[in-house]
Amino acid sequence: MLTNEDVRRLLDIAAAGINAGEIASARKICEGVIAGHPEHAPAKILLALSHIAVGEYEAADLILKDDVLQKTPNDPDALVYLGLSAHLAGRKDEAVEILGRVPADAPAQRLAAAILEENA
């Protein structure tokens, strides 16, 4: 069984993979973590980000809306990446609405503000 530290390291590797364009490898890591920890929201959010990185906005939206936000409606990271997905897909009004729900004190607010500024 993976420890919390093992999971954190694996997700760090997956995030680095996404940044390097190694989407398939990153997804395998995320899917492996989710297989062992089915309710692990950060792994699901990172999996959604892997879809956003290659323009698969509908797939990202499904993960974020129908899974993560269904269980935790105010998850700031899920909200900001859902807003990013909407923004990149050209759904500007939807992006503004979603990003407006990111709590002001959440670390994700900085990214939300940057996307909103670009959206203006």
C-alpha positions in Angstrom: 0.0 0.0 0.0 1.3 3.4 -0.9 1.9 5.9 1.9 0.7 9.5 1.7 4.3 10.5 1.0 4.5 8.0 -1.9 1.3 9.3 -3.4 2.5 12.9 -3.1 5.8 12.0 -4.8 4.0 10.1 -7.6 1.7 13.1 -8.2 4.7 15.4 -8.3 6.2 13.2 -11.0 2.9 13.2 -12.9 2.7 17.0 -12.7 6.3 17.2 -14.1 5.3 14.8 -16.8 2.4 17.0 -17.9 4.7 20.0 -17.9 7.1 18.1 -20.1 4.4 16.9 -22.5 4.5 13.3 -21.2 0.8 13.1 -21.0 0.3 9.3 -21.3 2.9 8.6 -18.6 1.3 11.2 -16.3 -2.1 9.8 -16.8 -0.9 6.3 -16.0 0.5 7.5 -12.7 -2.7 9.4 -11.9 -4.9 6.4 -12.8 -2.7 4.1 -10.7 -3.1 6.4 -7.7 -6.8 6.6 -8.2 -7.0 2.8 -8.5 -5.5 2.5 -5.0 -7.2 5.6 -3.6 -10.6 6.0 -5.5 -11.6 9.2 -3.7 -8.2 11.0 -4.1 -9.3 14.4 -5.4 -5.8 15.7 -6.1 -5.1 12.7 -8.4 -8.4 13.3 -10.2 -7.7 17.0 -10.6 -4.2 16.3 -12.0 -5.8 13.7 -14.4 -8.2 16.4 -15.5 -5.2 18.8 -16.0 -3.6 16.2 -18.3 -6.7 16.5 -20.5 -6.7 20.3 -20.4 -3.0 20.3 -21.5 -3.9 18.6 -24.8 -7.2 20.4 -25.4 -9.5 17.6 -24.2 -11.7 20.0 -22.4 -14.9 17.8 -22.3 -12.9 15.0 -20.7 -11.5 17.4 -18.1 -14.9 18.9 -17.4 -16.4 15.4 -16.8 -13.8 14.5 -14.2 -14.1 17.9 -12.5 -17.8 18.4 -12.6 -19.2 14.9 -12.4 -16.7 13.5 -9.9 -14.6 16.0 -7.8 -17.1 18.9 -7.6 -20.0 16.5 -7.2 -18.4 15.3 -3.9 -16.8 18.6 -2.9 -18.6 21.5 -4.6 -16.2 24.2 -3.3 -12.9 22.5 -4.0 -10.8 25.5 -5.1 -8.4 23.6 -7.2 -11.2 21.8 -9.1 -12.9 25.1 -9.6 -9.9 26.9 -11.0 -9.1 24.1 -13.4 -12.7 23.8 -14.5 -12.6 27.6 -15.1 -9.3 27.2 -17.0 -10.9 24.5 -19.1 -13.9 26.7 -19.9 -11.6 29.6 -20.7 -9.4 27.7 -23.1 -12.5 26.1 -24.7 -13.8 29.6 -25.5 -16.6 29.5 -23.0 -15.7 32.9 -21.5 -18.9 33.6 -19.6 -18.9 30.2 -18.0 -15.2 30.6 -17.0 -16.0 33.9 -15.3 -18.9 32.3 -13.3 -16.8 29.3 -12.3 -13.7 31.3 -11.4 -15.8 33.7 -9.4 -16.6 30.8 -7.0 -12.9 30.3 -6.1 -12.6 31.4 -2.4 -10.5 34.6 -2.1 -8.2 33.1 0.5 -7.4 29.9 -1.5 -4.0 29.5 -3.1 -5.8 28.8 -6.3 -7.2 32.3 -6.3 -4.0 33.7 -7.8 -4.4 31.5 -10.9 -8.2 32.3 -11.0 -7.4 36.0 -11.0 -4.8 35.6 -13.8 -7.3 33.8 -15.9 -10.0 36.3 -15.2 -7.7 39.1 -16.1 -6.9 37.4 -19.4 -10.6 36.8 -20.0 -11.4 40.5 -19.6 
